[in-house]
């Protein structure tokens, strides 16, 4: 059996974040002072001097909505080639020596994650790092992929109880200990409860989508339902990670949870009234339980919309 083939990647620092670029798309690296500045500002930083067609140079931190950290030097320009052969550049703060990683260290992004400026999560010797999708970085190539829409969910895993009413076995977990936010998932949705895994955050994205974890050969999104409920007040440090599957697709997601969990048997018919209007877009329903409500999240709805929809719920 042949060993996995290596992939040569170029680490760069932009806006205080370490990211990776596919080195096979890199034509060269130029000093940042070889750029004729664009007086209008914006993501177009300027034009590369000495290039035959005046290759455009964009600031990577601005393209990714990162804070452009003030530099004491002009930085560097990573020169890339588009599919039509046109050259263009990304201005970054720093370029590190290239590294090689095997195929099995790359976890491609799919679904709604494939509409981001990133193509994969990479396990590097230091920590998980995001690989930039250079084909979606150039403003002319940044058309978003179609977003999958969710259909109303149906009861999952229902069984009749002794009195004939449909019930389902659910896992009751706490996702926000500060505010007592508890959720219930059908046991058929539970893949594993494990110790927290290293998370690669999405740079510049201030939302309940906290990042990606490498799990079972995939890059899984991690969503803090506590932050989804209240983006402005962190729920505290969760002690476990629940890997759950959606009900209407094969997608899986990581949910940070607190240690206390229990199995319960509850009626399939969910309470229709939703106690907090700001959570209505991401739940299937809820149950009245002792001390409050048990919310049933709609994982398909959470993952089936653009990444910027999460903070919009809370505006």
ZIQUI-V321286 format. One record per pair of residues at least 4 apart in sequence whose ideal C-beta (glycine too) atoms are under 7 Angstrom apart, sorted by sequence separation. I is the first residue (numbers start at 1). J is the second residue. D is the distance in whole Angstrom. If there is no record, write none. Layout:
i:I j:J d:D
i:I j:J d:D
This chain:
i:30 j:34 d:5
i:51 j:55 d:4
i:59 j:63 d:7
i:60 j:64 d:6
i:71 j:75 d:5
i:81 j:85 d:6
i:82 j:86 d:5
i:101 j:105 d:4
i:109 j:113 d:4
i:110 j:114 d:5
i:133 j:137 d:7
i:138 j:142 d:7
i:160 j:164 d:6
i:161 j:165 d:5
i:185 j:189 d:5
i:205 j:209 d:6
i:224 j:228 d:7
i:225 j:229 d:6
i:227 j:231 d:5
i:279 j:283 d:5
i:289 j:293 d:7
i:298 j:302 d:7
i:299 j:303 d:6
i:300 j:304 d:5
i:301 j:305 d:7
i:305 j:309 d:4
i:308 j:312 d:7
i:311 j:315 d:7
i:13 j:18 d:6
i:14 j:19 d:6
i:21 j:26 d:6
i:58 j:63 d:6
i:61 j:66 d:4
i:101 j:106 d:7
i:109 j:114 d:5
i:123 j:128 d:6
i:124 j:129 d:5
i:132 j:137 d:6
i:136 j:141 d:6
i:176 j:181 d:4
i:185 j:190 d:6
i:214 j:219 d:6
i:215 j:220 d:5
i:223 j:228 d:7
i:246 j:251 d:5
i:274 j:279 d:7
i:288 j:293 d:6
i:289 j:294 d:5
i:297 j:302 d:7
i:38 j:44 d:5
i:62 j:68 d:6
i:81 j:87 d:6
i:82 j:88 d:6
i:122 j:128 d:7
i:135 j:141 d:6
i:136 j:142 d:6
i:160 j:166 d:6
i:161 j:167 d:4
i:175 j:181 d:5
i:274 j:280 d:5
i:287 j:293 d:7
i:11 j:18 d:6
i:12 j:19 d:6
i:38 j:45 d:6
i:47 j:54 d:4
i:48 j:55 d:4
i:61 j:68 d:4
i:109 j:116 d:7
i:121 j:128 d:6
i:122 j:129 d:5
i:202 j:209 d:6
i:212 j:219 d:5
i:213 j:220 d:5
i:227 j:234 d:7
i:245 j:252 d:5
i:286 j:293 d:5
i:287 j:294 d:4
i:37 j:45 d:7
i:38 j:46 d:5
i:47 j:55 d:7
i:79 j:87 d:6
i:80 j:88 d:6
i:158 j:166 d:4
i:159 j:167 d:6
i:174 j:182 d:5
i:175 j:183 d:6
i:212 j:220 d:7
i:227 j:235 d:7
i:244 j:252 d:7
i:286 j:294 d:6
i:11 j:20 d:6
i:12 j:21 d:6
i:37 j:46 d:5
i:47 j:56 d:6
i:48 j:57 d:6
i:59 j:68 d:6
i:80 j:89 d:7
i:109 j:118 d:6
i:121 j:130 d:6
i:122 j:131 d:5
i:158 j:167 d:7
i:159 j:168 d:7
i:173 j:182 d:7
i:201 j:210 d:6
i:202 j:211 d:6
i:212 j:221 d:6
i:213 j:222 d:6
i:226 j:235 d:3
i:243 j:252 d:6
i:244 j:253 d:6
i:274 j:283 d:7
i:286 j:295 d:5
i:10 j:20 d:7
i:35 j:45 d:6
i:36 j:46 d:5
i:47 j:57 d:6
i:79 j:89 d:5
i:80 j:90 d:7
i:109 j:119 d:6
i:158 j:168 d:5
i:172 j:182 d:6
i:173 j:183 d:6
i:201 j:211 d:4
i:212 j:222 d:7
i:286 j:296 d:6
i:9 j:20 d:4
i:10 j:21 d:5
i:35 j:46 d:4
i:36 j:47 d:5
i:46 j:57 d:5
i:78 j:89 d:6
i:108 j:119 d:7
i:109 j:120 d:6
i:120 j:131 d:4
i:155 j:166 d:7
i:157 j:168 d:5
i:199 j:210 d:6
i:200 j:211 d:5
i:211 j:222 d:6
i:224 j:235 d:7
i:243 j:254 d:6
i:244 j:255 d:6
i:275 j:286 d:7
i:285 j:296 d:5
i:9 j:21 d:7
i:35 j:47 d:7
i:44 j:56 d:6
i:45 j:57 d:5
i:77 j:89 d:4
i:78 j:90 d:5
i:108 j:120 d:5
i:118 j:130 d:5
i:119 j:131 d:5
i:156 j:168 d:7
i:157 j:169 d:7
i:172 j:184 d:5
i:199 j:211 d:4
i:200 j:212 d:5
i:209 j:221 d:6
i:210 j:222 d:5
i:274 j:286 d:6
i:283 j:295 d:5
i:284 j:296 d:5
i:9 j:22 d:6
i:10 j:23 d:5
i:35 j:48 d:6
i:36 j:49 d:6
i:45 j:58 d:6
i:77 j:90 d:7
i:107 j:120 d:6
i:118 j:131 d:6
i:155 j:168 d:7
i:171 j:184 d:7
i:199 j:212 d:7
i:210 j:223 d:7
i:241 j:254 d:5
i:242 j:255 d:4
i:272 j:285 d:7
i:283 j:296 d:6
i:9 j:23 d:6
i:34 j:48 d:6
i:35 j:49 d:7
i:44 j:58 d:6
i:45 j:59 d:5
i:77 j:91 d:5
i:78 j:92 d:6
i:106 j:120 d:5
i:107 j:121 d:4
i:118 j:132 d:6
i:119 j:133 d:4
i:170 j:184 d:4
i:171 j:185 d:5
i:199 j:213 d:6
i:209 j:223 d:6
i:210 j:224 d:5
i:270 j:284 d:6
i:271 j:285 d:6
i:283 j:297 d:6
i:284 j:298 d:5
i:8 j:23 d:4
i:34 j:49 d:5
i:43 j:58 d:5
i:117 j:132 d:6
i:118 j:133 d:6
i:170 j:185 d:6
i:198 j:213 d:7
i:208 j:223 d:6
i:241 j:256 d:6
i:242 j:257 d:5
i:270 j:285 d:3
i:271 j:286 d:5
i:282 j:297 d:6
i:283 j:298 d:6
i:8 j:24 d:7
i:10 j:26 d:6
i:34 j:50 d:7
i:43 j:59 d:6
i:75 j:91 d:5
i:76 j:92 d:6
i:106 j:122 d:6
i:117 j:133 d:6
i:170 j:186 d:6
i:171 j:187 d:6
i:197 j:213 d:4
i:208 j:224 d:5
i:270 j:286 d:6
i:271 j:287 d:6
i:279 j:295 d:7
i:282 j:298 d:6
i:75 j:92 d:6
i:78 j:95 d:7
i:105 j:122 d:6
i:170 j:187 d:7
i:240 j:257 d:5
i:270 j:287 d:7
i:271 j:288 d:6
i:30 j:48 d:6
i:75 j:93 d:5
i:76 j:94 d:7
i:105 j:123 d:4
i:168 j:186 d:6
i:169 j:187 d:5
i:197 j:215 d:7
i:238 j:256 d:4
i:275 j:293 d:5
i:43 j:62 d:4
i:76 j:95 d:5
i:117 j:136 d:6
i:171 j:190 d:5
i:208 j:227 d:4
i:238 j:257 d:5
i:239 j:258 d:6
i:240 j:259 d:6
i:282 j:301 d:6
i:43 j:63 d:5
i:57 j:77 d:6
i:117 j:137 d:6
i:208 j:228 d:4
i:238 j:258 d:5
i:239 j:259 d:5
i:281 j:301 d:7
i:282 j:302 d:5
i:101 j:122 d:6
i:266 j:287 d:6
i:35 j:57 d:5
i:71 j:93 d:6
i:101 j:124 d:7
i:199 j:222 d:6
i:208 j:231 d:7
i:55 j:79 d:7
i:69 j:93 d:7
i:207 j:231 d:7
i:99 j:124 d:7
i:270 j:296 d:6
i:215 j:243 d:6
i:48 j:77 d:6
i:115 j:144 d:5
i:157 j:186 d:4
i:60 j:90 d:5
i:115 j:145 d:5
i:156 j:186 d:4
i:157 j:187 d:7
i:223 j:253 d:6
i:225 j:255 d:6
i:60 j:91 d:6
i:114 j:145 d:6
i:157 j:188 d:5
i:55 j:87 d:4
i:56 j:88 d:5
i:57 j:89 d:4
i:58 j:90 d:6
i:59 j:91 d:5
i:60 j:92 d:5
i:156 j:188 d:6
i:220 j:252 d:5
i:221 j:253 d:6
i:222 j:254 d:4
i:223 j:255 d:6
i:224 j:256 d:6
i:281 j:313 d:6
i:55 j:88 d:5
i:58 j:91 d:7
i:220 j:253 d:6
i:221 j:254 d:7
i:55 j:89 d:6
i:57 j:91 d:6
i:220 j:254 d:5
i:222 j:256 d:7
i:112 j:147 d:7
i:278 j:313 d:6
i:51 j:87 d:6
i:112 j:148 d:7
i:278 j:314 d:6
i:111 j:148 d:7
i:33 j:74 d:4
i:48 j:89 d:5
i:213 j:254 d:5
i:32 j:74 d:3
i:35 j:77 d:6
i:183 j:225 d:6
i:31 j:74 d:6
i:32 j:75 d:4
i:32 j:76 d:6
i:181 j:225 d:7
i:196 j:240 d:7
i:197 j:241 d:6
i:31 j:76 d:6
i:32 j:77 d:6
i:181 j:226 d:6
i:195 j:240 d:7
i:196 j:241 d:5
i:14 j:60 d:4
i:15 j:61 d:3
i:30 j:76 d:7
i:45 j:91 d:5
i:194 j:240 d:7
i:195 j:241 d:7
i:253 j:299 d:6
i:14 j:61 d:5
i:29 j:76 d:6
i:30 j:77 d:4
i:193 j:240 d:5
i:194 j:241 d:5
i:29 j:77 d:7
i:181 j:229 d:6
i:15 j:64 d:7
i:17 j:66 d:6
i:29 j:78 d:6
i:30 j:79 d:6
i:193 j:242 d:5
i:194 j:243 d:7
i:29 j:79 d:7
i:88 j:138 d:6
i:175 j:225 d:4
i:176 j:226 d:3
i:229 j:279 d:6
i:253 j:303 d:6
i:15 j:66 d:3
i:16 j:67 d:7
i:28 j:79 d:5
i:175 j:226 d:5
i:192 j:243 d:5
i:249 j:300 d:6
i:14 j:66 d:6
i:15 j:67 d:5
i:26 j:78 d:6
i:27 j:79 d:4
i:83 j:135 d:7
i:190 j:242 d:7
i:191 j:243 d:4
i:248 j:300 d:5
i:251 j:303 d:6
i:15 j:68 d:6
i:16 j:69 d:5
i:26 j:79 d:7
i:27 j:80 d:6
i:64 j:117 d:6
i:176 j:229 d:6
i:191 j:244 d:6
i:246 j:299 d:5
i:247 j:300 d:6
i:15 j:69 d:6
i:26 j:80 d:6
i:27 j:81 d:5
i:80 j:134 d:6
i:190 j:244 d:6
i:191 j:245 d:6
i:228 j:282 d:6
i:246 j:300 d:5
i:25 j:80 d:5
i:189 j:244 d:5
i:244 j:299 d:6
i:25 j:81 d:6
i:82 j:138 d:6
i:189 j:245 d:5
i:21 j:78 d:6
i:178 j:235 d:6
i:246 j:303 d:7
i:177 j:235 d:7
i:178 j:236 d:6
i:189 j:247 d:7
i:32 j:91 d:6
i:176 j:235 d:4
i:177 j:236 d:6
i:185 j:244 d:6
i:27 j:87 d:6
i:175 j:235 d:7
i:191 j:252 d:6
i:12 j:78 d:6
i:29 j:95 d:5
i:10 j:78 d:7
i:193 j:261 d:7
i:173 j:242 d:6
i:128 j:198 d:5
i:130 j:200 d:6
i:127 j:198 d:6
i:129 j:200 d:6
i:128 j:200 d:4
i:225 j:297 d:6
i:63 j:137 d:6
i:23 j:98 d:5
i:14 j:92 d:5
i:13 j:92 d:6
i:14 j:93 d:6
i:121 j:200 d:5
i:223 j:302 d:6
i:12 j:92 d:4
i:13 j:93 d:5
i:175 j:255 d:7
i:231 j:311 d:6
i:13 j:94 d:4
i:177 j:258 d:5
i:12 j:94 d:7
i:175 j:257 d:6
i:184 j:266 d:7
i:221 j:303 d:7
i:228 j:310 d:6
i:12 j:95 d:5
i:174 j:257 d:6
i:231 j:314 d:5
i:173 j:257 d:5
i:174 j:258 d:4
i:10 j:95 d:7
i:11 j:96 d:4
i:128 j:214 d:6
i:174 j:260 d:6
i:10 j:98 d:5
i:11 j:99 d:7
i:173 j:261 d:5
i:9 j:98 d:6
i:172 j:261 d:7
i:8 j:98 d:5
i:9 j:99 d:6
i:171 j:261 d:6
i:172 j:262 d:5
i:121 j:212 d:5
i:123 j:214 d:6
i:156 j:247 d:5
i:8 j:100 d:5
i:9 j:101 d:6
i:171 j:263 d:6
i:172 j:264 d:5
i:7 j:100 d:7
i:121 j:214 d:6
i:6 j:100 d:4
i:7 j:101 d:5
i:153 j:247 d:5
i:169 j:263 d:6
i:170 j:264 d:6
i:6 j:101 d:7
i:153 j:248 d:6
i:6 j:102 d:6
i:7 j:103 d:7
i:43 j:139 d:7
i:169 j:265 d:6
i:170 j:266 d:6
i:151 j:248 d:6
i:4 j:102 d:4
i:5 j:103 d:6
i:121 j:219 d:4
i:150 j:248 d:7
i:167 j:265 d:5
i:168 j:266 d:6
i:209 j:307 d:6
i:4 j:103 d:4
i:7 j:106 d:7
i:120 j:219 d:7
i:167 j:266 d:6
i:4 j:104 d:5
i:167 j:267 d:5
i:168 j:268 d:5
i:166 j:267 d:7
i:167 j:268 d:6
i:209 j:310 d:6
i:20 j:122 d:6
i:165 j:267 d:6
i:166 j:268 d:4
i:205 j:307 d:6
i:208 j:310 d:5
i:184 j:287 d:7
i:207 j:310 d:4
i:207 j:311 d:5
i:206 j:311 d:7
i:107 j:214 d:5
i:113 j:221 d:6
i:20 j:129 d:5
i:22 j:131 d:7
i:25 j:134 d:5
i:19 j:129 d:7
i:20 j:130 d:7
i:107 j:217 d:7
i:109 j:219 d:5
i:158 j:268 d:4
i:184 j:294 d:5
i:18 j:129 d:6
i:19 j:130 d:6
i:20 j:131 d:5
i:21 j:132 d:5
i:107 j:218 d:6
i:108 j:219 d:7
i:183 j:294 d:7
i:20 j:132 d:7
i:22 j:134 d:6
i:107 j:219 d:4
i:180 j:292 d:6
i:182 j:294 d:5
i:183 j:295 d:5
i:184 j:296 d:5
i:9 j:122 d:7
i:19 j:132 d:6
i:21 j:134 d:6
i:155 j:268 d:4
i:182 j:295 d:7
i:183 j:296 d:7
i:183 j:297 d:5
i:9 j:131 d:7
i:172 j:294 d:6
i:153 j:284 d:5
i:66 j:203 d:5
i:66 j:204 d:4
i:64 j:203 d:6
i:65 j:204 d:4
i:64 j:204 d:5
i:111 j:251 d:6
i:153 j:298 d:6
i:153 j:300 d:7
i:150 j:300 d:5
i:150 j:301 d:5
i:150 j:304 d:5
i:149 j:304 d:6
i:148 j:304 d:5
i:147 j:305 d:6
i:147 j:306 d:6
i:17 j:203 d:4
i:15 j:203 d:7
i:112 j:303 d:6
i:115 j:306 d:7
i:116 j:307 d:6
i:111 j:303 d:6
i:112 j:304 d:6
i:112 j:305 d:7
i:112 j:306 d:7
i:112 j:307 d:7
